[in-house]
Amino acid sequence: MRVSAPAPNKNLNLRIVARPAGFRLLQLAAFFALLCFSARPIGAQDSSASPEDYVGSETCGICHAEQFQQFQKTYKATVLAEDYPVGQQGCESCHGAGSAHADAEVEVDAEDEAALQQAATLIYSFARHSSAENTAKCLACHQKNGNERLFSRSKHLAAAVSCADCHSAHLTVTGENPTQPSVPLRALFSIPNRDPERQWLDNRLLKEDQPQLCYSCHKDIEALFQLPVRHRVNEGLVKCTDCHNPHGSLRENELRAGNRDTCLNCHVEKGGPFIFEHAAARIEGCTACHTPHGSINLNLLKRRQQRQLCLECHVPPEALGMPHPRLGFQASGECTRCHIDIHGSNYQKDLLR
């Protein structure tokens, strides 16, 4: 039943339509149905394979015992369990149906190298495929939150870095070969060596702990974190992923938030709100004055002399309209002697004391 009410303003051609009583219930039912559907893994099941083509993870474990044992320790092994279709369970959820590969491995002569290589091609191997193909395999399931669904447009994928370059579904490094920080880090900082298996299970199946994993590619950033003034990344107090999203972002440098908002996650007191704001902080962000990774200057400033940093934006002291005398002492000193509230003030528009 549709009930129309006259618009309160007769100059506007509007009608208020009352929905049927059961319409809201239908909306709620559709919402919960969608929620239940999205809670199940999308899965990368091969549509051309039948249930008989899948052999189960236990069969894989006969030859790949070490990988199978490590996989069983992961949360993924619990999720991809028997509650889901056979093509979305265990090893075959990523590597595809394994009956052809398993049969070929049984029938082939162990000394026939060519036949063994041919048998290996009957299963999906991440080592033989491109970064884009491997990533598509992972994104068949891992695309349900903003932390992952932007990976297709990330700088990592554009540089041919796939999920398996950082993550491992079955880590096979043993405790006798612990993950070691780089030589400069071990020389300068006291960093404990965690058991590789423990850090792997606790840190989203990363092959190495942060920041060593990031440093394996970003050597220039590692050098900045050896400078005397830096964020405490090497000591483990701050992680690279606290500021950056390695799976992609809509912002520059893969930041999790805007330039200023990323910094304000920790430096809350610098964000105000202020009645009188420093325009540079609002428009250009914190990096207008600071270098985020490391510096030889106090407070991560871009320049050693604060006055020179201020003069990059503000007109020279000898210009007309400036309150400082030409070649006067005030103009040759540090600006922050008087302009203390450089991030913003609630009392004085010139950010003075």
C-alpha positions in Angstrom: 0.0 0.0 0.0 1.4 3.4 -1.0 0.4 6.5 1.1 1.2 9.9 -0.3 1.4 13.0 1.9 1.4 16.6 0.6 4.7 18.3 0.6 5.1 20.9 3.4 6.2 23.5 0.8 3.7 23.8 -2.0 6.4 25.3 -4.3 8.2 22.0 -4.2 6.9 19.0 -6.1 7.7 16.4 -3.3 5.9 13.4 -2.0 6.6 11.4 1.1 6.0 7.7 0.4 5.4 5.2 3.2 7.0 1.8 2.7 5.0 -1.4 3.2 5.3 -2.8 6.7 7.2 -5.8 5.6 9.7 -3.9 3.4 12.0 -3.2 6.3 12.0 -6.9 7.2 12.9 -7.8 3.6 15.8 -5.3 3.8 17.1 -6.8 7.0 16.8 -10.4 5.6 18.8 -9.4 2.5 21.5 -7.7 4.6 22.0 -10.8 6.8 22.0 -13.1 3.8 24.7 -11.0 2.2 26.6 -11.0 5.5 26.5 -14.8 5.9 27.6 -15.2 2.3 30.6 -12.8 2.7 31.7 -14.7 5.8 32.6 -17.7 3.7 35.8 -17.7 1.7 35.4 -16.8 -1.9 38.0 -19.5 -2.8 39.9 -20.1 -6.0 38.3 -23.4 -6.8 38.9 -24.6 -10.4 35.4 -24.6 -12.0 36.5 -27.3 -14.5 37.6 -29.7 -11.7 35.2 -32.3 -10.2 35.2 -33.4 -6.5 37.0 -36.6 -7.6 40.0 -34.6 -8.8 40.9 -33.5 -5.3 42.9 -35.8 -3.1 43.1 -33.9 0.2 46.0 -32.4 2.1 47.0 -35.6 3.8 48.0 -37.0 0.4 50.1 -33.9 -0.3 51.8 -34.4 3.1 53.1 -37.8 2.0 55.7 -36.1 -0.2 55.7 -32.6 1.2 55.8 -33.5 4.9 57.6 -30.4 6.1 55.3 -28.0 4.2 52.2 -29.9 5.3 53.2 -29.8 9.0 53.9 -26.1 8.9 50.7 -25.3 7.1 48.7 -27.2 9.8 49.9 -24.8 12.4 48.4 -21.8 10.6 45.0 -20.2 11.1 44.4 -20.7 7.4 44.4 -24.5 7.8 41.6 -24.1 10.4 39.5 -21.8 8.2 39.9 -24.0 5.0 38.5 -27.0 6.8 35.8 -29.6 5.9 33.0 -27.2 6.4 33.7 -25.8 2.9 33.7 -27.4 -0.6 36.5 -29.8 -1.3 38.1 -27.3 -3.7 38.4 -24.8 -0.9 40.1 -27.0 1.6 43.8 -27.2 2.6 46.6 -27.3 0.1 44.4 -27.6 -2.9 42.6 -24.3 -2.2 45.8 -22.6 -3.5 47.5 -25.2 -5.6 44.4 -26.6 -7.4 43.2 -30.2 -7.8 46.0 -32.6 -7.1 44.9 -36.0 -8.4 46.7 -35.7 -11.7 49.9 -34.6 -10.1 49.7 -37.3 -7.4 49.1 -40.1 -9.9 51.9 -38.9 -12.1 54.3 -38.8 -9.2 53.4 -42.4 -8.2 53.7 -43.7 -11.8 56.9 -42.0 -12.8 60.3 -43.5 -12.4 62.3 -41.6 -9.7 65.4 -41.5 -12.1 63.4 -40.1 -15.0 64.1 -36.4 -14.6 62.1 -35.3 -17.6 59.0 -37.2 -16.4 59.4 -35.7 -12.9 59.4 -32.2 -14.3 56.4 -33.0 -16.4 54.6 -34.3 -13.3 55.4 -31.1 -11.4 53.6 -29.1 -14.0 50.3 -30.8 -13.2 49.9 -28.7 -10.1 49.9 -25.0 -9.6 53.4 -23.9 -8.3 53.9 -20.4 -7.2 57.6 -20.6 -8.3 56.7 -21.1 -11.9 54.1 -18.3 -12.3 54.3 -14.6 -12.6 53.7 -12.1 -9.7 50.4 -11.1 -11.2 49.2 -14.7 -11.5 50.3 -15.5 -7.9 48.7 -12.4 -6.6 45.4 -13.2 -8.4 45.4 -16.6 -6.6 45.7 -14.9 -3.2 43.2 -12.1 -3.9 40.6 -14.7 -4.8 40.1 -14.9 -1.0 42.0 -11.9 0.5 40.0 -9.0 -0.8 37.4 -8.4 1.9 38.9 -5.4 3.7 40.6 -2.2 2.8 44.0 -3.5 3.9 44.1 -5.9 1.0 41.7 -5.1 -1.7 43.8 -2.2 -3.1 46.8 -4.5 -3.8 46.0 -4.6 -7.5 46.9 -0.9 -7.7 49.8 -0.9 -5.2 53.4 0.0 -6.0 54.5 -3.4 -4.8 52.6 -5.2 -7.5 53.8 -2.7 -10.1 57.3 -3.6 -9.1 56.5 -7.3 -9.6 56.3 -8.1 -5.9 53.7 -10.7 -5.1 52.2 -11.9 -1.8 54.5 -14.9 -1.6 57.6 -12.6 -1.7 56.7 -11.4 1.8 54.3 -14.1 3.2 54.7 -17.8 3.4 51.8 -20.2 3.8 54.3 -22.9 5.1 57.5 -21.5 6.5 60.2 -24.2 6.5 63.0 -22.2 8.2 64.1 -24.1 11.4 65.1 -22.8 14.8 68.7 -23.5 14.0 68.7 -20.8 11.3 67.1 -17.8 13.1 66.1 -14.7 11.2 69.0 -12.2 11.8 68.8 -8.4 11.5 71.2 -6.9 9.0 74.8 -6.3 10.1 74.5 -2.6 10.7 71.5 -3.1 13.0 73.3 -5.8 15.0 76.3 -3.5 15.4 74.4 -0.5 16.6 71.4 -1.9 18.4 70.6 -4.7 20.8 67.8 -6.6 19.0 66.6 -9.9 20.3 66.4 -12.8 17.9 62.9 -14.3 18.0 62.2 -17.8 17.0 61.3 -17.7 13.3 58.3 -19.9 13.6 56.8 -17.9 16.4 57.3 -14.5 14.7 55.9 -16.1 11.5 52.7 -17.2 13.2 52.3 -14.0 15.2 52.9 -11.6 12.3 50.5 -12.6 9.5 52.8 -15.3 8.1 55.6 -12.9 7.2 58.8 -14.5 6.2 60.8 -12.1 8.3 59.9 -9.7 11.1 59.7 -6.0 10.5 61.7 -3.9 9.7 64.2 -6.5 8.3 61.7 -7.7 5.7 61.1 -4.1 4.4 64.8 -3.4 4.5 65.6 -6.3 2.2 64.3 -4.1 -0.7 64.3 -0.6 0.8 68.0 -0.2 1.5 67.8 3.6 1.1 65.3 3.8 4.0 67.4 1.5 6.1 70.2 4.0 5.7 68.0 6.8 7.0 67.1 4.9 10.1 70.8 4.7 11.0 70.9 8.5 11.4 71.1 9.9 15.0 67.6 11.4 15.0 65.0 8.9 13.8 61.8 7.2 14.7 62.4 4.1 16.9 61.8 1.6 14.1 65.0 -0.4 14.6 64.2 -0.9 18.3 60.7 -2.3 17.5 58.7 0.6 19.0 57.4 1.7 15.6 56.7 -0.5 12.6 56.7 0.4 9.0 53.1 -0.7 8.7 52.0 1.8 11.4 52.4 4.5 8.7 52.3 2.6 5.4 50.0 0.0 3.9 52.1 -2.4 1.9 49.0 -3.7 0.2 48.1 -0.5 -1.5 46.7 2.9 -0.7 44.8 5.8 -2.4 47.4 8.2 -0.9 51.0 9.0 -1.8 53.8 6.7 -0.6 51.2 4.1 0.3 50.3 6.0 3.5 47.5 4.7 5.6 46.1 8.2 6.0 46.9 11.7 4.7 50.3 13.1 5.3 49.3 15.0 8.4 46.7 12.5 9.7 49.3 9.7 9.6 51.6 11.6 12.0 48.7 12.7 14.2 48.0 9.1 15.1 50.9 9.3 17.5 51.6 13.1 17.8 48.1 14.0 18.8 49.0 17.2 20.6 50.3 18.7 17.4 46.9 18.5 15.7 44.9 20.9 17.8 42.3 22.0 17.1 43.7 25.5 17.1 42.0 28.8 16.6 45.1 30.0 14.7 46.7 27.3 12.6 50.1 27.1 11.0 49.1 27.0 7.3 52.0 24.8 6.3 50.9 22.0 8.6 47.3 22.2 7.3 48.1 22.4 3.6 51.5 20.6 3.0 51.5 18.4 6.1 54.2 17.6 8.5 56.7 16.8 5.8 56.9 20.5 4.9 59.3 20.8 7.7 60.2 17.3 8.9 61.7 14.2 7.3 59.8 11.2 8.6 62.5 8.5 8.6 65.7 10.0 9.9 67.8 13.2 10.0 71.0 14.7 11.4 68.9 17.6 12.6 67.0 18.1 15.8 63.3 17.1 15.7 63.8 15.5 12.3 63.9 19.0 10.7 64.9 19.3 7.1 67.5 22.1 7.8 69.9 22.4 10.7 69.1 26.1 11.2 65.4 26.6 12.0 65.5 30.1 10.7 66.5 28.9 7.2 63.6 26.4 7.2 61.1 29.1 8.1 62.5 31.4 5.3 61.7 28.8 2.7 58.1 29.9 3.0 58.2 33.3 4.7 59.6 36.4 3.0 63.1 37.5 3.9 63.4 39.7 7.0 64.6 42.7 5.0 61.4 42.8 2.8 58.7 45.4 3.3 56.0 44.5 5.7 58.1 42.4 8.0 58.2 43.6 11.7 61.9 42.9 12.0 64.5 45.7 11.4 66.9 45.3 8.4 69.9 43.3 9.5 68.7 43.4 13.1 69.6 40.9 15.8 66.1 39.5 15.8 66.2 38.6 12.2 69.5 36.7 12.6 68.3 34.6 15.5 66.0 31.6 15.6 62.4 32.3 14.8 61.2 29.9 17.6 62.7 32.3 20.2 59.5 34.3 19.8 57.2 32.1 17.7 56.9 29.2 20.0 53.6 27.7 19.1 54.7 26.8 15.6 52.0 24.1 15.1 49.1 26.4 16.1 47.9 28.7 18.8 44.6 29.4 20.6 45.8 32.9 21.7 47.9 34.7 19.2 47.6 34.8 15.4 51.4 35.2 14.9 52.0 32.1 17.0 53.9 34.1 19.6 54.4 33.3 23.3 
